[in-house]
Amino acid sequence: MKKCPFCAEDIQDDAIKCKHCSEFLAGSRPPVAAEEKFPWYFGKSFIVFAFCSVGPLALPLIWWRPNTTRGWKIGLTLGTLVLSWFLFQATMESIRVLKEYYQLLGGL
């Protein structure tokens, strides 16, 4: 038995978390939790919000994000560029159709 460094209660020697205060003991946390600490602007929700707001201008957030693999970065970049191209084409077609309607209304 050993003492918990947080609450001073007796716990077993092999314990990784205190049953009294629910604190993890030193060196017992999974290393994944330590890797997930990155600035708020690299969070998934912020990146999705940035893509919805400014589109391809948010690509640097993906490329600078440390936890994203190179394959995902390339895939997301290509997907964003293709989607942006289709949206640009749709916008240009809509403008063309609107011009035709205005010309038709002007001829009446």
N, CA, C and O atoms as CSV, one atom per row, in Angstrom:
chain,resi,resn,atom,element,x,y,z
A,1,MET,N,N,0.845,-1.186,0.000
A,1,MET,CA,C,0.000,0.000,0.000
A,1,MET,C,C,0.887,1.245,0.000
A,1,MET,O,O,1.989,1.260,0.549
A,2,LYS,N,N,0.355,2.288,-0.641
A,2,LYS,CA,C,1.063,3.564,-0.667
A,2,LYS,C,C,0.049,4.674,-0.487
A,2,LYS,O,O,-1.157,4.451,-0.590
A,3,LYS,N,N,0.541,5.866,-0.217
A,3,LYS,CA,C,-0.332,7.030,-0.008
A,3,LYS,C,C,-0.556,7.737,-1.337
A,3,LYS,O,O,0.369,7.878,-2.137
A,4,CYS,N,N,-1.783,8.180,-1.567
A,4,CYS,CA,C,-2.103,8.991,-2.735
A,4,CYS,C,C,-1.476,10.367,-2.555
A,4,CYS,O,O,-1.639,10.973,-1.496
A,5,PRO,N,N,-0.758,10.883,-3.564
A,5,PRO,CA,C,-0.130,12.200,-3.412
A,5,PRO,C,C,-1.137,13.354,-3.418
A,5,PRO,O,O,-0.776,14.486,-3.095
A,6,PHE,N,N,-2.380,13.084,-3.777
A,6,PHE,CA,C,-3.377,14.141,-3.845
A,6,PHE,C,C,-4.252,14.217,-2.592
A,6,PHE,O,O,-4.531,15.303,-2.084
A,7,CYS,N,N,-4.684,13.038,-2.096
A,7,CYS,CA,C,-5.590,13.055,-0.943
A,7,CYS,C,C,-5.025,12.347,0.287
A,7,CYS,O,O,-5.653,12.361,1.345
A,8,ALA,N,N,-3.855,11.731,0.164
A,8,ALA,CA,C,-3.153,11.057,1.261
A,8,ALA,C,C,-3.868,9.820,1.785
A,8,ALA,O,O,-3.566,9.355,2.884
A,9,GLU,N,N,-4.807,9.281,1.023
A,9,GLU,CA,C,-5.464,8.026,1.405
A,9,GLU,C,C,-4.595,6.850,0.976
A,9,GLU,O,O,-3.782,6.972,0.060
A,10,ASP,N,N,-4.768,5.721,1.636
A,10,ASP,CA,C,-4.021,4.519,1.269
A,10,ASP,C,C,-4.618,3.901,0.009
A,10,ASP,O,O,-5.830,3.710,-0.095
A,11,ILE,N,N,-3.740,3.594,-0.946
A,11,ILE,CA,C,-4.151,2.924,-2.182
A,11,ILE,C,C,-3.157,1.814,-2.469
A,11,ILE,O,O,-2.088,1.769,-1.861
A,12,GLN,N,N,-3.490,0.933,-3.374
A,12,GLN,CA,C,-2.604,-0.179,-3.690
A,12,GLN,C,C,-1.393,0.313,-4.468
A,12,GLN,O,O,-1.439,1.364,-5.106
A,13,ASP,N,N,-0.316,-0.449,-4.410
A,13,ASP,CA,C,0.925,-0.068,-5.076
A,13,ASP,C,C,0.774,-0.022,-6.598
A,13,ASP,O,O,1.420,0.797,-7.252
A,14,ASP,N,N,-0.063,-0.882,-7.166
A,14,ASP,CA,C,-0.229,-0.950,-8.616
A,14,ASP,C,C,-1.309,-0.005,-9.145
A,14,ASP,O,O,-1.587,-0.001,-10.344
A,15,ALA,N,N,-1.906,0.776,-8.286
A,15,ALA,CA,C,-3.010,1.653,-8.700
A,15,ALA,C,C,-2.512,2.737,-9.646
A,15,ALA,O,O,-1.425,3.288,-9.472
A,16,ILE,N,N,-3.345,3.034,-10.666
A,16,ILE,CA,C,-3.013,4.128,-11.582
A,16,ILE,C,C,-3.949,5.321,-11.379
A,16,ILE,O,O,-3.705,6.419,-11.879
A,17,LYS,N,N,-5.039,5.069,-10.621
A,17,LYS,CA,C,-5.990,6.132,-10.321
A,17,LYS,C,C,-6.478,5.925,-8.888
A,17,LYS,O,O,-6.782,4.806,-8.474
A,18,CYS,N,N,-6.545,7.014,-8.151
A,18,CYS,CA,C,-6.988,6.933,-6.759
A,18,CYS,C,C,-8.489,6.715,-6.706
A,18,CYS,O,O,-9.242,7.428,-7.369
A,19,LYS,N,N,-8.929,5.743,-5.929
A,19,LYS,CA,C,-10.365,5.468,-5.820
A,19,LYS,C,C,-11.081,6.463,-4.915
A,19,LYS,O,O,-12.311,6.521,-4.903
A,20,HIS,N,N,-10.322,7.238,-4.166
A,20,HIS,CA,C,-10.920,8.187,-3.235
A,20,HIS,C,C,-11.132,9.565,-3.878
A,20,HIS,O,O,-12.198,10.165,-3.747
A,21,CYS,N,N,-10.110,10.049,-4.567
A,21,CYS,CA,C,-10.217,11.393,-5.153
A,21,CYS,C,C,-10.312,11.373,-6.681
A,21,CYS,O,O,-10.469,12.425,-7.301
A,22,SER,N,N,-10.221,10.200,-7.288
A,22,SER,CA,C,-10.327,10.000,-8.745
A,22,SER,C,C,-9.237,10.693,-9.540
A,22,SER,O,O,-9.434,10.967,-10.724
A,23,GLU,N,N,-8.095,10.984,-8.934
A,23,GLU,CA,C,-6.963,11.589,-9.641
A,23,GLU,C,C,-6.073,10.496,-10.203
A,23,GLU,O,O,-5.862,9.460,-9.572
A,24,PHE,N,N,-5.547,10.741,-11.412
A,24,PHE,CA,C,-4.572,9.833,-11.979
A,24,PHE,C,C,-3.230,10.073,-11.305
A,24,PHE,O,O,-2.873,11.214,-11.013
A,25,LEU,N,N,-2.491,9.003,-11.061
A,25,LEU,CA,C,-1.191,9.129,-10.418
A,25,LEU,C,C,-0.137,9.463,-11.468
A,25,LEU,O,O,-0.359,9.221,-12.654
A,26,ALA,N,N,0.978,10.000,-11.068
A,26,ALA,CA,C,2.033,10.455,-11.983
A,26,ALA,C,C,2.495,9.314,-12.883
A,26,ALA,O,O,2.748,8.204,-12.413
A,27,GLY,N,N,2.602,9.594,-14.176
A,27,GLY,CA,C,3.087,8.612,-15.141
A,27,GLY,C,C,2.066,7.574,-15.545
A,27,GLY,O,O,2.399,6.658,-16.297
A,28,SER,N,N,0.845,7.679,-15.079
A,28,SER,CA,C,-0.145,6.661,-15.411
A,28,SER,C,C,-1.118,7.097,-16.486
A,28,SER,O,O,-1.909,6.280,-16.957
A,29,ARG,N,N,-1.086,8.361,-16.891
A,29,ARG,CA,C,-1.990,8.833,-17.947
A,29,ARG,C,C,-1.552,8.282,-19.285
A,29,ARG,O,O,-0.359,8.116,-19.536
A,30,PRO,N,N,-2.501,8.001,-20.133
A,30,PRO,CA,C,-2.133,7.530,-21.461
A,30,PRO,C,C,-1.422,8.639,-22.235
A,30,PRO,O,O,-1.790,9.806,-22.103
A,31,PRO,N,N,-0.418,8.302,-23.036
A,31,PRO,CA,C,0.326,9.322,-23.753
A,31,PRO,C,C,-0.513,10.050,-24.801
A,31,PRO,O,O,-0.145,11.148,-25.219
A,32,VAL,N,N,-1.621,9.470,-25.230
A,32,VAL,CA,C,-2.480,10.114,-26.223
A,32,VAL,C,C,-3.050,11.411,-25.681
A,32,VAL,O,O,-3.185,12.385,-26.421
A,33,ALA,N,N,-3.387,11.438,-24.399
A,33,ALA,CA,C,-3.960,12.642,-23.810
A,33,ALA,C,C,-2.955,13.793,-23.827
A,33,ALA,O,O,-3.346,14.950,-23.987
A,34,ALA,N,N,-1.694,13.497,-23.669
A,34,ALA,CA,C,-0.682,14.549,-23.696
A,34,ALA,C,C,-0.493,15.082,-25.110
A,34,ALA,O,O,-0.207,16.267,-25.283
A,35,GLU,N,N,-0.649,14.223,-26.138
A,35,GLU,CA,C,-0.478,14.658,-27.521
A,35,GLU,C,C,-1.638,15.509,-28.000
A,35,GLU,O,O,-1.471,16.306,-28.923
A,36,GLU,N,N,-2.808,15.365,-27.400
A,36,GLU,CA,C,-3.989,16.074,-27.863
A,36,GLU,C,C,-4.015,17.532,-27.433
A,36,GLU,O,O,-4.934,18.262,-27.805
A,37,LYS,N,N,-3.043,17.970,-26.671
A,37,LYS,CA,C,-3.017,19.357,-26.233
A,37,LYS,C,C,-2.399,20.210,-27.336
A,37,LYS,O,O,-1.181,20.225,-27.514
A,38,PHE,N,N,-3.248,20.918,-28.069
A,38,PHE,CA,C,-2.788,21.827,-29.103
A,38,PHE,C,C,-3.675,23.057,-29.069
A,38,PHE,O,O,-4.747,23.021,-28.464
A,39,PRO,N,N,-3.258,24.143,-29.701
A,39,PRO,CA,C,-4.033,25.388,-29.627
A,39,PRO,C,C,-5.475,25.213,-30.098
A,39,PRO,O,O,-5.780,24.318,-30.886
A,40,TRP,N,N,-6.348,26.075,-29.607
A,40,TRP,CA,C,-7.783,25.979,-29.888
A,40,TRP,C,C,-8.076,26.084,-31.371
A,40,TRP,O,O,-9.048,25.490,-31.837
A,41,TYR,N,N,-7.278,26.814,-32.130
A,41,TYR,CA,C,-7.567,26.990,-33.543
A,41,TYR,C,C,-7.196,25.773,-34.378
A,41,TYR,O,O,-7.430,25.777,-35.586
A,42,PHE,N,N,-6.624,24.729,-33.779
A,42,PHE,CA,C,-6.391,23.472,-34.475
A,42,PHE,C,C,-7.465,22.440,-34.148
A,42,PHE,O,O,-7.379,21.299,-34.602
A,43,GLY,N,N,-8.463,22.817,-33.377
A,43,GLY,CA,C,-9.552,21.908,-33.043
A,43,GLY,C,C,-10.430,21.636,-34.267
A,43,GLY,O,O,-10.562,22.485,-35.149
A,44,LYS,N,N,-11.020,20.456,-34.307
A,44,LYS,CA,C,-11.841,20.070,-35.462
A,44,LYS,C,C,-13.022,21.008,-35.662
A,44,LYS,O,O,-13.334,21.381,-36.793
A,45,SER,N,N,-13.677,21.390,-34.583
A,45,SER,CA,C,-14.858,22.236,-34.733
A,45,SER,C,C,-14.496,23.605,-35.294
A,45,SER,O,O,-15.245,24.157,-36.100
A,46,PHE,N,N,-13.356,24.162,-34.881
A,46,PHE,CA,C,-12.950,25.460,-35.417
A,46,PHE,C,C,-12.572,25.355,-36.885
A,46,PHE,O,O,-12.879,26.254,-37.668
A,47,ILE,N,N,-11.907,24.263,-37.271
A,47,ILE,CA,C,-11.516,24.093,-38.676
A,47,ILE,C,C,-12.746,23.925,-39.549
A,47,ILE,O,O,-12.797,24.475,-40.649
A,48,VAL,N,N,-13.745,23.173,-39.083
A,48,VAL,CA,C,-14.989,23.025,-39.856
A,48,VAL,C,C,-15.691,24.374,-39.985
A,48,VAL,O,O,-16.186,24.717,-41.058
A,49,PHE,N,N,-15.734,25.133,-38.903
A,49,PHE,CA,C,-16.338,26.465,-38.944
A,49,PHE,C,C,-15.582,27.372,-39.922
A,49,PHE,O,O,-16.201,28.126,-40.673
A,50,ALA,N,N,-14.255,27.300,-39.912
A,50,ALA,CA,C,-13.449,28.120,-40.821
A,50,ALA,C,C,-13.710,27.738,-42.269
A,50,ALA,O,O,-13.802,28.615,-43.128
A,51,PHE,N,N,-13.832,26.438,-42.558
A,51,PHE,CA,C,-14.128,26.007,-43.928
A,51,PHE,C,C,-15.499,26.485,-44.373
A,51,PHE,O,O,-15.670,26.892,-45.522
A,52,CYS,N,N,-16.467,26.440,-43.488
A,52,CYS,CA,C,-17.805,26.921,-43.843
A,52,CYS,C,C,-17.820,28.436,-44.036
A,52,CYS,O,O,-18.640,28.954,-44.794
A,53,SER,N,N,-16.933,29.140,-43.365
A,53,SER,CA,C,-16.913,30.598,-43.448
A,53,SER,C,C,-16.078,31.113,-44.616
A,53,SER,O,O,-16.537,31.965,-45.377
A,54,VAL,N,N,-14.866,30.609,-44.761
A,54,VAL,CA,C,-13.956,31.175,-45.751
A,54,VAL,C,C,-13.469,30.176,-46.790
A,54,VAL,O,O,-12.631,30.515,-47.625
A,55,GLY,N,N,-13.977,28.955,-46.751
A,55,GLY,CA,C,-13.645,27.971,-47.774
A,55,GLY,C,C,-12.174,27.618,-47.836
A,55,GLY,O,O,-11.562,27.315,-46.812
A,56,PRO,N,N,-11.595,27.654,-49.038
A,56,PRO,CA,C,-10.207,27.210,-49.213
A,56,PRO,C,C,-9.183,28.067,-48.469
A,56,PRO,O,O,-8.034,27.653,-48.316
A,57,LEU,N,N,-9.575,29.238,-48.011
A,57,LEU,CA,C,-8.638,30.060,-47.247
A,57,LEU,C,C,-8.311,29.433,-45.891
A,57,LEU,O,O,-7.373,29.867,-45.222
A,58,ALA,N,N,-9.066,28.427,-45.484
A,58,ALA,CA,C,-8.814,27.741,-44.217
A,58,ALA,C,C,-7.858,26.557,-44.373
A,58,ALA,O,O,-7.558,25.883,-43.388
A,59,LEU,N,N,-7.378,26.293,-45.581
A,59,LEU,CA,C,-6.473,25.160,-45.791
A,59,LEU,C,C,-5.189,25.220,-44.956
A,59,LEU,O,O,-4.720,24.171,-44.515
A,60,PRO,N,N,-4.601,26.397,-44.720
A,60,PRO,CA,C,-3.401,26.404,-43.861
A,60,PRO,C,C,-3.646,25.842,-42.463
A,60,PRO,O,O,-2.725,25.304,-41.848
A,61,LEU,N,N,-4.869,25.959,-41.955
A,61,LEU,CA,C,-5.157,25.373,-40.637
A,61,LEU,C,C,-4.970,23.862,-40.658
A,61,LEU,O,O,-4.506,23.275,-39.681
A,62,ILE,N,N,-5.331,23.235,-41.773
A,62,ILE,CA,C,-5.143,21.782,-41.882
A,62,ILE,C,C,-3.665,21.452,-42.015
A,62,ILE,O,O,-3.177,20.523,-41.372
A,63,TRP,N,N,-2.957,22.195,-42.834
A,63,TRP,CA,C,-1.548,21.882,-43.078
A,63,TRP,C,C,-0.676,22.157,-41.866
A,63,TRP,O,O,0.361,21.512,-41.708
A,64,TRP,N,N,-1.056,23.088,-41.008
A,64,TRP,CA,C,-0.272,23.375,-39.809
A,64,TRP,C,C,-0.711,22.549,-38.615
A,64,TRP,O,O,-0.042,22.558,-37.582
A,65,ARG,N,N,-1.837,21.825,-38.736
A,65,ARG,CA,C,-2.338,21.018,-37.613
A,65,ARG,C,C,-1.422,19.816,-37.402
A,65,ARG,O,O,-1.230,19.032,-38.331
A,66,PRO,N,N,-0.855,19.648,-36.215
A,66,PRO,CA,C,0.136,18.595,-35.997
A,66,PRO,C,C,-0.428,17.171,-35.983
A,66,PRO,O,O,0.308,16.232,-36.286
A,67,ASN,N,N,-1.689,16.980,-35.647
A,67,ASN,CA,C,-2.227,15.628,-35.496
A,67,ASN,C,C,-2.813,15.043,-36.777
A,67,ASN,O,O,-3.290,13.908,-36.761
A,68,THR,N,N,-2.793,15.769,-37.867
A,68,THR,CA,C,-3.358,15.282,-39.116
A,68,THR,C,C,-2.247,14.678,-39.967
A,68,THR,O,O,-1.191,15.285,-40.145
A,69,THR,N,N,-2.495,13.474,-40.494
A,69,THR,CA,C,-1.481,12.816,-41.311
A,69,THR,C,C,-1.399,13.472,-42.687
A,69,THR,O,O,-2.327,14.158,-43.115
A,70,ARG,N,N,-0.287,13.254,-43.367
A,70,ARG,CA,C,-0.063,13.858,-44.677
A,70,ARG,C,C,-1.118,13.397,-45.678
A,70,ARG,O,O,-1.568,14.187,-46.508
A,71,GLY,N,N,-1.514,12.139,-45.610
A,71,GLY,CA,C,-2.544,11.631,-46.520
A,71,GLY,C,C,-3.863,12.371,-46.365
A,71,GLY,O,O,-4.499,12.733,-47.355
A,72,TRP,N,N,-4.275,12.595,-45.117
A,72,TRP,CA,C,-5.512,13.351,-44.866
A,72,TRP,C,C,-5.381,14.788,-45.341
A,72,TRP,O,O,-6.325,15.353,-45.893
A,73,LYS,N,N,-4.212,15.378,-45.128
A,73,LYS,CA,C,-4.003,16.764,-45.558
A,73,LYS,C,C,-4.131,16.892,-47.071
A,73,LYS,O,O,-4.776,17.814,-47.570
A,74,ILE,N,N,-3.512,15.959,-47.802
A,74,ILE,CA,C,-3.588,15.986,-49.266
A,74,ILE,C,C,-5.014,15.726,-49.725
A,74,ILE,O,O,-5.517,16.416,-50.611
A,75,GLY,N,N,-5.667,14.736,-49.130
A,75,GLY,CA,C,-7.042,14.411,-49.508
A,75,GLY,C,C,-8.006,15.555,-49.248
A,75,GLY,O,O,-8.838,15.874,-50.098
A,76,LEU,N,N,-7.899,16.174,-48.082
A,76,LEU,CA,C,-8.774,17.296,-47.764
A,76,LEU,C,C,-8.502,18.500,-48.662
A,76,LEU,O,O,-9.426,19.223,-49.035
A,77,THR,N,N,-7.237,18.713,-49.006
A,77,THR,CA,C,-6.905,19.815,-49.906
A,77,THR,C,C,-7.501,19.585,-51.290
A,77,THR,O,O,-8.120,20.486,-51.856
A,78,LEU,N,N,-7.321,18.388,-51.836
A,78,LEU,CA,C,-7.888,18.084,-53.152
A,78,LEU,C,C,-9.412,18.159,-53.133
A,78,LEU,O,O,-10.018,18.702,-54.057
A,79,GLY,N,N,-10.025,17.625,-52.102
A,79,GLY,CA,C,-11.483,17.693,-51.986
A,79,GLY,C,C,-11.981,19.123,-51.902
A,79,GLY,O,O,-12.986,19.473,-52.521
A,80,THR,N,N,-11.285,19.945,-51.144
A,80,THR,CA,C,-11.678,21.353,-51.015
A,80,THR,C,C,-11.544,22.082,-52.342
A,80,THR,O,O,-12.420,22.862,-52.716
A,81,LEU,N,N,-10.453,21.831,-53.055
A,81,LEU,CA,C,-10.252,22.502,-54.335
A,81,LEU,C,C,-11.280,22.063,-55.372
A,81,LEU,O,O,-11.773,22.895,-56.133
A,82,VAL,N,N,-11.609,20.788,-55.420
A,82,VAL,CA,C,-12.617,20.299,-56.367
A,82,VAL,C,C,-13.985,20.867,-56.020
A,82,VAL,O,O,-14.706,21.327,-56.905
A,83,LEU,N,N,-14.350,20.841,-54.745
A,83,LEU,CA,C,-15.634,21.393,-54.329
A,83,LEU,C,C,-15.707,22.889,-54.631
A,83,LEU,O,O,-16.746,23.384,-55.068
A,84,SER,N,N,-14.612,23.604,-54.400
A,84,SER,CA,C,-14.588,25.041,-54.695
A,84,SER,C,C,-14.754,25.300,-56.188
A,84,SER,O,O,-15.428,26.251,-56.584
A,85,TRP,N,N,-14.145,24.461,-57.013
A,85,TRP,CA,C,-14.279,24.627,-58.461
A,85,TRP,C,C,-15.730,24.415,-58.893
A,85,TRP,O,O,-16.256,25.188,-59.694
A,86,PHE,N,N,-16.379,23.376,-58.369
A,86,PHE,CA,C,-17.788,23.124,-58.711
A,86,PHE,C,C,-18.685,24.267,-58.237
A,86,PHE,O,O,-19.591,24.685,-58.957
A,87,LEU,N,N,-18.436,24.770,-57.038
A,87,LEU,CA,C,-19.237,25.890,-56.545
A,87,LEU,C,C,-19.001,27.154,-57.370
A,87,LEU,O,O,-19.935,27.925,-57.592
A,88,PHE,N,N,-17.782,27.375,-57.823
A,88,PHE,CA,C,-17.491,28.512,-58.690
A,88,PHE,C,C,-18.232,28.374,-60.019
A,88,PHE,O,O,-18.818,29.339,-60.509
A,89,GLN,N,N,-18.207,27.184,-60.596
A,89,GLN,CA,C,-18.915,26.944,-61.860
A,89,GLN,C,C,-20.418,27.148,-61.687
A,89,GLN,O,O,-21.065,27.735,-62.554
A,90,ALA,N,N,-20.973,26.675,-60.587
A,90,ALA,CA,C,-22.403,26.855,-60.331
A,90,ALA,C,C,-22.743,28.333,-60.170
A,90,ALA,O,O,-23.785,28.784,-60.644
A,91,THR,N,N,-21.879,29.083,-59.510
A,91,THR,CA,C,-22.097,30.523,-59.348
A,91,THR,C,C,-22.063,31.231,-60.693
A,91,THR,O,O,-22.911,32.079,-60.974
A,92,MET,N,N,-21.103,30.892,-61.512
A,92,MET,CA,C,-20.999,31.523,-62.834
A,92,MET,C,C,-22.213,31.191,-63.701
A,92,MET,O,O,-22.697,32.048,-64.441
A,93,GLU,N,N,-22.705,29.967,-63.618
A,93,GLU,CA,C,-23.905,29.581,-64.379
A,93,GLU,C,C,-25.125,30.341,-63.871
A,93,GLU,O,O,-25.971,30.757,-64.663
A,94,SER,N,N,-25.219,30.521,-62.574
A,94,SER,CA,C,-26.338,31.281,-62.011
A,94,SER,C,C,-26.303,32.733,-62.470
A,94,SER,O,O,-27.344,33.317,-62.772
A,95,ILE,N,N,-25.124,33.306,-62.522
A,95,ILE,CA,C,-24.990,34.685,-62.999
A,95,ILE,C,C,-25.394,34.780,-64.468
A,95,ILE,O,O,-26.057,35.738,-64.865
A,96,ARG,N,N,-25.003,33.801,-65.271
A,96,ARG,CA,C,-25.370,33.799,-66.682
A,96,ARG,C,C,-26.879,33.726,-66.858
A,96,ARG,O,O,-27.447,34.438,-67.685
A,97,VAL,N,N,-27.530,32.860,-66.077
A,97,VAL,CA,C,-28.987,32.718,-66.156
A,97,VAL,C,C,-29.669,34.014,-65.721
A,97,VAL,O,O,-30.640,34.440,-66.345
A,98,LEU,N,N,-29.174,34.639,-64.664
A,98,LEU,CA,C,-29.752,35.905,-64.209
A,98,LEU,C,C,-29.605,36.996,-65.269
A,98,LEU,O,O,-30.525,37.791,-65.461
A,99,LYS,N,N,-28.481,37.046,-65.951
A,99,LYS,CA,C,-28.295,38.024,-67.023
A,99,LYS,C,C,-29.310,37.800,-68.143
A,99,LYS,O,O,-29.853,38.757,-68.696
A,100,GLU,N,N,-29.564,36.527,-68.476
A,100,GLU,CA,C,-30.548,36.225,-69.517
A,100,GLU,C,C,-31.942,36.672,-69.088
A,100,GLU,O,O,-32.691,37.209,-69.903
A,101,TYR,N,N,-32.297,36.463,-67.843
A,101,TYR,CA,C,-33.610,36.905,-67.336
A,101,TYR,C,C,-33.718,38.418,-67.374
A,101,TYR,O,O,-34.756,38.952,-67.767
A,102,TYR,N,N,-32.664,39.120,-66.973
A,102,TYR,CA,C,-32.702,40.593,-67.029
A,102,TYR,C,C,-32.808,41.099,-68.453
A,102,TYR,O,O,-33.494,42.090,-68.702
A,103,GLN,N,N,-32.148,40.446,-69.392
A,103,GLN,CA,C,-32.259,40.829,-70.794
A,103,GLN,C,C,-33.666,40.565,-71.306
A,103,GLN,O,O,-34.206,41.366,-72.069
A,104,LEU,N,N,-34.262,39.461,-70.902
A,104,LEU,CA,C,-35.616,39.124,-71.295
A,104,LEU,C,C,-36.604,40.130,-70.724
A,104,LEU,O,O,-37.528,40.557,-71.417
A,105,LEU,N,N,-36.417,40.511,-69.467
A,105,LEU,CA,C,-37.303,41.517,-68.848
A,105,LEU,C,C,-37.099,42.890,-69.477
A,105,LEU,O,O,-38.052,43.659,-69.603
A,106,GLY,N,N,-35.880,43.204,-69.868
A,106,GLY,CA,C,-35.602,44.499,-70.485
A,106,GLY,C,C,-36.207,44.608,-71.882
A,106,GLY,O,O,-36.496,45.713,-72.342
A,107,GLY,N,N,-36.400,43.488,-72.558
A,107,GLY,CA,C,-36.991,43.477,-73.899
A,107,GLY,C,C,-38.496,43.591,-73.892
A,107,GLY,O,O,-39.091,43.763,-74.956
A,108,LEU,N,N,-39.141,43.502,-72.742
A,108,LEU,CA,C,-40.604,43.586,-72.689
A,108,LEU,C,C,-41.055,44.966,-72.812
A,108,LEU,O,O,-42.258,45.227,-72.788
